[in-house]
Amino acid sequence: ETKVLKNVSFSIPSGSRVAIVGPAGCGKTTLMKLLTRLYDVESGSVKIDGIDVKQLSFDTIRQNIGVIEQDIVLFSATIKENISYGKPDATDDEIFQAARMAQAEEFIEKFDQGYDTIVGERGTTLSGGQKQRIAIARMLLANPKILVFDDASSAVDSETEDKINTAINRVLKDRTSFIITHRLSTIRHSDIIVVLKQGEVKAIGSHDQLLKESVDYWRVFARFSEIRKMMPEQMKTELYEGE
C-alpha cells in the first residue's frame, strides 16, 4: 500500500497565511483533507490549538474551518439563501455586507431578481467566478477561525481572479489560512510556504528564503521567465540535473 503522505511534520503560528505548493499528485489536497477530517491519519496527529482533531466533533470542525474548492457546492435556491447557508439566522444587512466584501454585489444586482434570483442545481446559472464569490460570501458569514482555499481561482479569467483575490484578502485578515495554488502572486505574498514533493515536505519558509535555499521551490516557478532569470547558477545546475 502506497502512502500519499509520509514524514510530514510542521507547525503553523495562528494567523499565518500558508501556501501549499508542489507538483500534481504530491499530496496537497490530501494534507488539507486531514485537517478537515475528511481523512484520518494512520499514525501521528493533526492538531488545532494543541487539540487533536480526532477529539473534535465534525460539527465543531465545520464551524471552525471554512473550505472553498474549485467545485463549489450551491443549492437550487435563491442567491440569498445560498449565502445565508453559512449563517442561517443572518439578517439581510449581514448577507448584503458579506456579498459586498466578497466582490459579489455587483453581479448579483445585475440580475432582475437580485438576491432573490434562483440558481440552478449546483449553481448552473452562474459562472465559475460568480459561484466562487458566492462561496466566499457564505464563508464570511460563517466566520470560521481557519480557512482553506484549494485552487479557488484556477478556472477563471484574470479580471475575475483579481476580484476573487481582493475578496480572499479581506477574508484572510487575522485568520489562519491554507491556500493550495500555482499562482505566483498568491504564493509570494504568503507568510509561510510549504513545498511538497512525492508526499514529503521538501522545504518550508518564506518566498525569499526558499528562493535562496530550495531547488524544489524553484521547480514550482520554472515556467516563469522573470523568476528563472533570478535563479543562481548553482540552482540552475541542480534544477536541470533533477529534470
C-alpha positions in Angstrom: 0.0 0.0 0.0 1.4 3.4 -1.1 1.3 6.2 1.4 0.2 9.6 -0.1 2.0 11.5 2.7 5.0 10.4 4.8 7.2 12.1 7.4 5.2 15.3 7.3 5.7 17.5 10.4 5.4 21.2 10.8 3.7 23.8 13.0 1.9 27.0 11.8 1.5 30.1 14.1 -2.0 31.3 14.5 -3.0 34.0 12.0 -0.5 32.9 9.3 -1.2 32.8 5.6 0.2 29.5 4.3 0.7 28.4 0.7 0.9 24.7 0.0 2.8 24.1 -3.3 4.2 21.3 -5.3 3.6 19.2 -8.5 0.3 17.4 -9.2 -0.2 14.3 -7.0 2.2 15.4 -4.3 -0.4 15.3 -1.5 -1.5 18.9 -1.2 -5.2 18.2 -1.2 -4.8 15.1 1.0 -3.0 17.3 3.6 -6.0 19.6 3.7 -8.4 16.7 4.0 -6.5 15.5 7.0 -7.0 19.0 8.6 -10.8 18.9 8.0 -11.0 15.2 9.0 -12.3 14.0 5.6 -9.4 11.6 6.2 -7.9 10.5 9.4 -4.1 9.9 9.9 -3.0 6.4 10.4 -0.1 7.5 12.6 0.8 10.8 14.3 -1.7 13.5 14.7 -3.2 16.7 13.3 -3.8 19.4 16.0 -5.6 22.7 16.1 -4.6 24.9 19.1 -2.9 21.8 20.6 -6.1 19.7 20.3 -6.0 16.5 18.2 -8.7 16.9 15.5 -9.9 13.4 16.3 -11.1 14.7 19.6 -13.3 17.3 17.9 -16.8 16.7 16.6 -17.4 17.1 12.9 -19.8 20.0 13.7 -17.0 21.7 15.6 -14.7 21.3 12.7 -17.2 22.6 10.2 -17.8 25.7 12.5 -14.1 26.4 12.8 -12.8 25.5 9.3 -14.1 27.0 6.1 -13.2 25.4 2.8 -13.5 26.7 -0.7 -12.7 24.3 -3.5 -12.8 24.6 -7.3 -16.0 22.6 -7.4 -18.3 24.9 -5.5 -21.5 23.4 -3.9 -24.5 25.6 -4.4 -28.2 24.6 -4.0 -31.2 25.1 -6.2 -32.4 28.1 -4.1 -32.0 31.9 -4.2 -28.7 33.6 -4.0 -29.6 35.0 -0.6 -30.4 31.5 0.7 -27.2 30.1 -0.7 -25.2 32.8 1.1 -27.1 32.5 4.3 -26.3 28.8 4.5 -23.1 30.0 6.3 -25.3 31.5 9.0 -29.0 30.6 8.8 -30.1 33.3 11.2 -28.2 36.1 9.3 -30.0 39.4 8.7 -30.4 40.8 5.2 -27.9 43.5 6.1 -25.3 40.8 7.1 -25.9 39.0 3.8 -25.6 42.1 1.8 -22.4 43.1 3.6 -20.9 39.6 3.1 -21.7 39.8 -0.7 -20.1 43.3 -0.9 -16.9 42.1 0.8 -16.8 39.1 -1.5 -17.0 41.3 -4.6 -20.3 39.6 -5.4 -22.7 42.5 -5.0 -22.0 44.0 -8.5 -23.1 40.9 -10.5 -25.9 40.0 -8.1 -27.6 43.4 -8.6 -27.5 42.9 -12.4 -29.9 40.0 -12.2 -33.6 41.1 -12.5 -34.4 39.4 -9.2 -31.2 40.4 -7.5 -30.6 38.4 -4.3 -33.9 36.5 -4.9 -32.5 35.0 -8.2 -32.8 31.3 -8.2 -29.6 29.5 -9.1 -29.9 26.1 -10.7 -28.8 22.8 -9.1 -25.0 23.2 -8.3 -25.3 26.8 -9.4 -25.5 26.0 -13.1 -26.9 29.5 -13.9 -23.7 31.2 -12.6 -20.2 31.4 -14.0 -17.3 29.7 -12.1 -16.1 33.1 -10.8 -19.6 34.0 -9.6 -20.0 30.7 -7.8 -16.7 31.2 -6.0 -17.6 34.7 -4.8 -21.0 33.4 -3.5 -19.0 30.7 -1.6 -16.7 33.4 -0.2 -19.7 35.5 0.9 -21.1 32.3 2.6 -17.7 31.8 4.4 -17.6 35.4 5.5 -21.0 34.9 7.2 -19.9 31.6 8.8 -16.8 33.4 10.2 -14.5 30.4 10.7 -11.2 30.6 12.5 -9.3 28.7 9.8 -9.7 29.0 6.0 -8.8 26.5 3.3 -8.7 27.5 -0.4 -8.0 24.7 -2.8 -7.1 26.3 -6.2 -10.0 28.6 -5.6 -9.3 30.9 -8.6 -7.6 28.5 -11.0 -10.5 28.3 -13.5 -11.3 32.0 -14.0 -10.0 34.8 -16.2 -7.5 37.3 -14.9 -10.1 40.1 -14.1 -12.3 37.7 -12.2 -9.3 36.3 -10.4 -8.3 39.8 -9.3 -11.8 40.3 -7.8 -11.7 36.9 -6.1 -8.2 37.6 -4.7 -9.5 41.0 -3.4 -12.3 39.2 -1.6 -9.9 36.5 -0.3 -7.5 39.1 1.1 -10.4 40.7 3.1 -11.4 37.3 4.5 -7.8 36.3 5.4 -7.1 39.2 7.8 -6.2 37.9 11.3 -7.1 34.3 10.4 -5.1 31.2 9.8 -5.3 30.2 6.2 -4.1 27.5 3.9 -4.0 28.1 0.1 -3.3 25.4 -2.5 -2.3 27.3 -5.6 0.1 27.6 -8.5 -0.3 31.3 -8.8 2.9 33.2 -8.3 1.2 36.4 -6.9 -0.6 34.4 -4.2 2.4 32.3 -3.3 5.0 35.0 -2.9 2.8 37.1 -0.6 2.2 34.2 1.9 3.8 34.2 5.3 4.8 30.6 5.1 5.2 28.3 2.1 5.2 24.5 2.4 6.8 22.7 -0.6 5.6 19.2 -1.1 7.1 16.5 -3.4 6.0 12.9 -3.5 4.2 13.2 -0.2 7.0 14.7 1.7 7.8 18.2 2.9 10.9 19.3 1.0 11.1 22.9 2.2 9.3 25.4 4.4 9.8 29.1 4.7 9.1 32.5 3.2 9.3 33.2 -0.6 12.7 35.0 -0.2 14.1 32.2 2.0 13.1 29.4 -0.4 14.4 31.2 -3.5 17.8 31.1 -1.8 17.6 27.6 -0.4 15.2 25.2 -2.2 15.6 23.8 -5.8 12.2 22.1 -5.3 10.7 25.6 -4.8 12.4 26.8 -8.0 10.8 24.0 -9.9 7.4 25.4 -8.9 8.3 28.6 -10.8 10.4 27.1 -13.7 7.8 28.2 -16.2 8.0 31.9 -15.2 10.7 33.5 -17.3 11.1 36.5 -14.9 11.7 34.2 -12.0 14.1 31.9 -14.0 16.3 34.9 -14.7 16.8 35.4 -11.0 17.9 31.8 -10.4 21.5 31.3 -9.1 23.8 29.3 -11.4 24.1 26.5 -8.8 20.4 26.3 -8.5 20.1 26.1 -12.3 22.6 23.1 -12.3 20.6 21.3 -9.7 17.3 22.1 -11.4 18.4 20.7 -14.8 20.1 17.7 -13.2 16.7 16.9 -11.5 14.7 17.1 -14.7 
